[in-house]
Amino acid sequence: YNFLDISEGDTLTVVGSGRDWDHLGEGHDILTYAWYDDTDTLLCEDVCGSSITVAAADLGAGKHEIYFSVQDNEGNWSKEVSLDVHVYEVLHQIFMPLSAPVP
């Protein structure tokens, strides 16, 4: 079970890997990496790599799941794995000066 707590001001970097156990097909074993969240939003632009970096503020406060899977050179996708991320809202402290009433 993978779970991570971060605040909105943090940056999240996640690294994943996959392996093609049958070694069939031409070229590299793993061709495509996919990173997406629980709203099916792709978390990388154009071509995904084996890692992503996301600003926690871009996810927003609350609970999120980040999913990762790889595709081999035969077009087969791996079973996805997930990471639960809880983004905490940054709370700012405000101070008010206190003074005694003027008589």
Residue frames as a rotation matrix with the C-alpha (Angstrom) as fourth column:
TYR 1
0.582 0.813 0.000 0.00
0.813 -0.582 0.000 0.00
0.000 0.000 -1.000 0.00
ASN 2
-0.545 -0.795 0.266 1.56
0.812 -0.580 -0.069 3.28
0.209 0.178 0.962 -1.13
PHE 3
0.660 0.751 -0.029 0.46
0.721 -0.621 0.307 6.50
0.212 -0.223 -0.951 0.56
LEU 4
-0.519 -0.850 0.086 2.07
0.817 -0.523 -0.241 9.95
0.250 -0.055 0.967 0.66
ASP 5
0.616 0.633 -0.469 1.16
0.739 -0.671 0.066 13.20
-0.273 -0.387 -0.881 2.47
ILE 6
-0.575 -0.759 0.306 2.34
0.812 -0.574 0.102 16.50
0.098 0.307 0.947 0.96
SER 7
-0.023 0.557 -0.830 1.30
0.434 -0.743 -0.510 20.14
-0.901 -0.372 -0.225 1.20
GLU 8
0.823 0.489 0.290 0.15
0.463 -0.280 -0.841 22.38
-0.331 0.826 -0.457 -1.66
GLY 9
0.726 -0.595 -0.345 3.51
-0.615 -0.786 0.059 24.15
-0.307 0.170 -0.937 -1.69
ASP 10
-0.014 -0.765 0.644 5.44
-0.239 0.628 0.741 20.93
-0.971 -0.143 -0.192 -2.38
THR 11
0.117 -0.031 -0.993 6.61
-0.987 0.108 -0.119 19.39
0.111 0.994 -0.018 -5.63
LEU 12
0.491 0.161 0.856 6.05
-0.375 0.926 0.042 15.67
-0.786 -0.342 0.515 -6.15
THR 13
-0.120 -0.539 -0.834 8.51
-0.977 0.212 0.004 13.55
0.175 0.815 -0.552 -8.15
VAL 14
0.496 0.339 0.799 7.58
-0.461 0.883 -0.088 9.92
-0.735 -0.325 0.595 -8.77
VAL 15
-0.380 -0.687 -0.619 9.78
-0.924 0.250 0.289 7.35
-0.044 0.682 -0.730 -10.52
GLY 16
0.566 0.586 0.580 8.51
-0.504 0.802 -0.320 4.08
-0.653 -0.111 0.750 -11.97
SER 17
-0.560 -0.715 -0.418 9.95
-0.795 0.322 0.515 1.19
-0.234 0.621 -0.748 -13.94
GLY 18
0.635 0.733 0.242 8.70
-0.591 0.663 -0.459 -1.78
-0.497 0.149 0.855 -15.88
ARG 19
-0.552 -0.824 0.129 10.13
-0.588 0.494 0.641 -4.87
-0.592 0.278 -0.757 -17.46
ASP 20
0.422 0.594 -0.685 9.17
-0.899 0.368 -0.235 -6.95
0.113 0.715 0.690 -20.49
TRP 21
0.091 -0.397 0.913 9.69
-0.630 0.687 0.361 -10.50
-0.771 -0.608 -0.188 -19.28
ASP 22
0.695 0.217 0.686 9.12
0.252 0.820 -0.514 -12.26
-0.674 0.530 0.515 -22.61
HIS 23
-0.195 -0.856 -0.479 11.67
-0.202 -0.443 0.874 -10.15
-0.960 0.267 -0.086 -24.59
LEU 24
-0.112 0.231 0.967 9.72
0.886 0.463 -0.008 -10.72
-0.450 0.856 -0.256 -27.82
GLY 25
0.869 0.488 0.079 9.41
0.454 -0.726 -0.516 -8.14
-0.194 0.484 -0.853 -30.58
GLU 26
0.191 -0.792 0.580 11.82
0.783 -0.233 -0.577 -5.66
0.592 0.564 0.575 -32.11
GLY 27
-0.044 -0.318 0.947 13.78
-0.057 -0.946 -0.320 -2.93
0.997 -0.068 0.024 -30.38
HIS 28
-0.781 -0.272 0.562 13.51
-0.499 -0.269 -0.824 -1.74
0.375 -0.924 0.075 -26.80
ASP 29
-0.774 0.474 -0.420 11.43
0.575 0.803 -0.154 -3.81
0.264 -0.360 -0.895 -24.41
ILE 30
-0.001 0.770 -0.639 9.44
0.798 -0.385 -0.465 -0.89
-0.603 -0.510 -0.613 -22.91
LEU 31
-0.477 -0.129 0.869 8.20
0.796 -0.482 0.366 1.68
0.371 0.867 0.333 -25.42
THR 32
-0.140 0.573 0.808 5.62
-0.043 -0.818 0.573 3.75
0.989 0.046 0.139 -23.58
TYR 33
-0.819 -0.035 -0.573 5.16
0.571 0.065 -0.819 5.00
0.066 -0.997 -0.033 -20.02
ALA 34
-0.114 0.842 0.528 1.79
0.228 -0.495 0.838 6.34
0.967 0.216 -0.136 -18.83
TRP 35
-0.857 -0.072 -0.510 1.16
0.513 -0.211 -0.832 8.48
-0.048 -0.975 0.217 -15.74
TYR 36
-0.392 0.771 0.501 -2.35
-0.014 -0.550 0.835 9.66
0.920 0.320 0.226 -14.97
ASP 37
-0.918 0.089 0.387 -4.51
-0.397 -0.213 -0.893 10.63
0.003 -0.973 0.231 -12.03
ASP 38
-0.725 0.660 0.199 -7.89
0.437 0.663 -0.607 9.51
-0.532 -0.353 -0.769 -10.74
THR 39
0.239 0.794 -0.559 -9.66
-0.215 -0.518 -0.828 11.88
-0.947 0.318 0.047 -13.16
ASP 40
0.482 -0.170 0.859 -7.91
0.728 0.623 -0.285 10.15
-0.487 0.763 0.425 -16.10
THR 41
0.948 -0.258 -0.188 -5.80
-0.311 -0.877 -0.366 13.25
-0.070 0.405 -0.912 -16.69
LEU 42
0.580 -0.815 -0.024 -2.41
0.666 0.490 -0.563 12.48
0.470 0.310 0.826 -18.21
LEU 43
0.874 -0.232 -0.427 0.25
0.243 -0.552 0.798 13.91
-0.421 -0.801 -0.426 -15.89
CYS 44
-0.279 -0.954 -0.113 2.94
0.317 -0.202 0.927 14.44
-0.907 0.223 0.358 -18.52
GLU 45
0.434 0.399 -0.808 3.00
-0.543 -0.599 -0.588 16.32
-0.719 0.694 -0.043 -21.79
ASP 46
0.284 -0.257 -0.924 3.46
-0.928 0.170 -0.332 14.58
0.242 0.951 -0.190 -25.15
VAL 47
0.250 -0.288 -0.924 5.69
-0.062 0.948 -0.313 11.61
0.966 0.136 0.219 -24.33
CYS 48
0.861 0.062 0.505 5.85
-0.505 -0.021 0.863 10.32
0.064 -0.998 0.013 -20.77
GLY 49
-0.140 -0.935 -0.325 9.10
-0.567 0.344 -0.748 9.03
0.812 0.080 -0.579 -19.31
SER 50
-0.128 0.021 -0.992 9.88
0.505 0.862 -0.047 6.79
0.853 -0.507 -0.121 -16.38
SER 51
-0.553 -0.002 -0.833 9.38
0.796 -0.296 -0.528 9.70
-0.245 -0.955 0.166 -13.96
ILE 52
0.181 0.602 0.778 7.11
0.594 -0.697 0.401 12.70
0.784 0.390 -0.484 -13.51
THR 53
-0.819 -0.295 -0.491 7.31
0.568 -0.540 -0.622 15.88
-0.081 -0.788 0.610 -11.50
VAL 54
-0.014 0.912 0.410 4.05
0.615 -0.316 0.723 17.56
0.789 0.262 -0.556 -10.53
ALA 55
-0.825 -0.114 0.553 3.39
-0.294 -0.750 -0.593 20.64
0.482 -0.652 0.585 -8.43
ALA 56
-0.772 0.548 -0.322 1.07
0.625 0.562 -0.542 19.61
-0.115 -0.619 -0.776 -5.60
ALA 57
-0.510 0.586 -0.630 -0.89
-0.197 -0.793 -0.577 22.82
-0.837 -0.170 0.519 -6.18
ASP 58
-0.647 0.257 -0.718 -1.72
-0.747 -0.021 0.665 21.54
0.156 0.966 0.205 -9.70
LEU 59
-0.758 0.409 -0.508 -3.36
0.380 0.910 0.165 18.49
0.530 -0.067 -0.845 -8.15
GLY 60
-0.057 0.723 0.689 -5.22
-0.492 -0.621 0.610 20.62
0.869 -0.304 0.391 -5.61
ALA 61
-0.634 -0.124 0.764 -6.00
-0.772 0.156 -0.615 19.96
-0.043 -0.980 -0.195 -1.97
GLY 62
0.498 0.842 0.205 -7.53
-0.844 0.526 -0.109 16.57
-0.199 -0.119 0.973 -1.22
LYS 63
0.022 -0.409 0.912 -6.96
-0.171 0.897 0.407 12.87
-0.985 -0.165 -0.050 -1.88
HIS 64
0.437 0.020 -0.899 -5.62
-0.895 -0.083 -0.437 11.77
-0.083 0.996 -0.018 -5.26
GLU 65
0.506 -0.365 0.782 -4.45
0.173 0.931 0.323 8.55
-0.845 -0.028 0.534 -6.85
ILE 66
0.182 -0.536 -0.824 -1.61
-0.931 -0.364 0.031 8.53
-0.316 0.762 -0.565 -9.33
TYR 67
0.767 0.177 0.617 -1.46
-0.012 0.965 -0.262 5.55
-0.642 0.194 0.742 -11.69
PHE 68
-0.079 -0.854 -0.514 1.51
-0.886 -0.176 0.428 4.20
-0.456 0.489 -0.743 -13.64
SER 69
0.632 0.152 0.760 1.75
0.114 0.952 -0.285 1.57
-0.767 0.267 0.584 -16.36
VAL 70
-0.354 -0.800 -0.484 4.11
-0.582 -0.216 0.784 0.65
-0.732 0.559 -0.389 -19.19
GLN 71
0.828 0.556 -0.074 3.63
-0.372 0.445 -0.815 -0.73
-0.420 0.702 0.575 -22.70
ASP 72
-0.015 -0.869 0.495 6.03
0.100 0.491 0.865 -3.21
-0.995 0.063 0.080 -24.26
ASN 73
-0.639 -0.387 -0.665 7.17
-0.558 -0.362 0.747 -3.43
-0.530 0.848 0.016 -27.88
GLU 74
-0.888 0.430 0.162 4.33
0.447 0.724 0.526 -5.83
0.109 0.540 -0.835 -28.71
GLY 75
-0.501 0.710 0.495 1.69
-0.273 -0.672 0.688 -3.31
0.822 0.210 0.530 -27.59
ASN 76
0.169 0.546 -0.821 0.84
0.642 0.571 0.512 -5.05
0.748 -0.614 -0.254 -24.31
TRP 77
0.080 -0.056 0.995 0.13
-0.535 -0.845 -0.004 -2.82
0.841 -0.532 -0.097 -21.30
SER 78
-0.808 -0.391 -0.440 1.20
0.190 0.535 -0.823 -3.78
0.557 -0.749 -0.359 -17.80
LYS 79
0.290 0.803 -0.521 -1.16
0.858 0.023 0.514 -3.92
0.425 -0.596 -0.682 -14.88
GLU 80
0.184 -0.197 0.963 -1.29
-0.097 -0.979 -0.182 -0.42
0.978 -0.060 -0.199 -13.40
VAL 81
-0.253 -0.259 -0.932 0.14
0.934 0.187 -0.305 0.39
0.254 -0.948 0.194 -10.01
SER 82
0.443 0.519 0.731 -1.02
0.311 -0.854 0.418 3.34
0.841 0.042 -0.540 -7.95
LEU 83
-0.716 -0.589 -0.373 0.14
0.620 -0.292 -0.728 5.78
0.320 -0.753 0.575 -5.32
ASP 84
0.495 0.862 -0.111 -2.33
0.798 -0.400 0.452 7.50
0.345 -0.312 -0.885 -2.98
VAL 85
-0.700 -0.681 0.217 -1.41
0.568 -0.715 -0.408 11.14
0.433 -0.162 0.887 -2.43
HIS 86
0.458 0.785 -0.418 -3.08
0.889 -0.393 0.236 13.42
0.021 -0.479 -0.877 0.10
VAL 87
-0.474 -0.556 0.683 -2.42
0.556 -0.790 -0.258 17.09
0.683 0.257 0.684 -0.63
TYR 88
0.028 0.421 -0.907 -2.93
0.959 -0.267 -0.095 19.29
-0.282 -0.867 -0.411 2.40
GLU 89
0.645 0.272 0.714 -4.02
0.485 -0.868 -0.107 22.87
0.590 0.415 -0.692 1.97
VAL 90
-0.531 -0.843 -0.082 -1.40
0.673 -0.361 -0.646 25.37
0.514 -0.398 0.759 3.07
LEU 91
0.634 0.725 -0.270 -2.79
0.728 -0.443 0.522 27.30
0.259 -0.528 -0.809 6.01
HIS 92
-0.262 -0.696 0.669 -1.44
0.351 -0.714 -0.605 30.77
0.899 0.076 0.431 6.52
GLN 93
-0.099 0.164 -0.981 -1.13
0.991 -0.077 -0.113 32.30
-0.094 -0.983 -0.155 9.93
ILE 94
0.047 0.182 0.982 -2.52
0.298 -0.941 0.160 35.77
0.954 0.285 -0.098 10.46
PHE 95
-0.444 -0.263 -0.856 -1.56
0.894 -0.069 -0.442 37.78
0.057 -0.962 0.266 13.49
MET 96
0.410 0.583 0.702 -3.62
0.381 -0.809 0.449 40.62
0.829 0.083 -0.553 14.88
PRO 97
-0.737 -0.659 0.150 -2.02
0.153 -0.379 -0.913 43.05
0.659 -0.649 0.380 17.28
LEU 98
0.262 0.798 -0.543 -3.85
0.819 0.113 0.562 43.22
0.510 -0.592 -0.624 20.57
SER 99
-0.716 -0.455 0.529 -4.15
0.110 -0.822 -0.558 46.44
0.689 -0.342 0.639 22.48
ALA 100
-0.577 0.502 -0.644 -5.83
0.765 0.058 -0.641 47.52
-0.285 -0.863 -0.418 25.65
PRO 101
0.340 0.768 0.543 -8.86
0.856 -0.492 0.159 49.80
0.389 0.411 -0.824 25.27
VAL 102
-0.717 -0.541 0.439 -8.07
0.375 -0.831 -0.412 53.47
0.588 -0.131 0.798 25.55
PRO 103
-0.328 0.628 -0.706 -9.86
0.906 -0.004 -0.424 55.01
-0.269 -0.778 -0.568 28.59
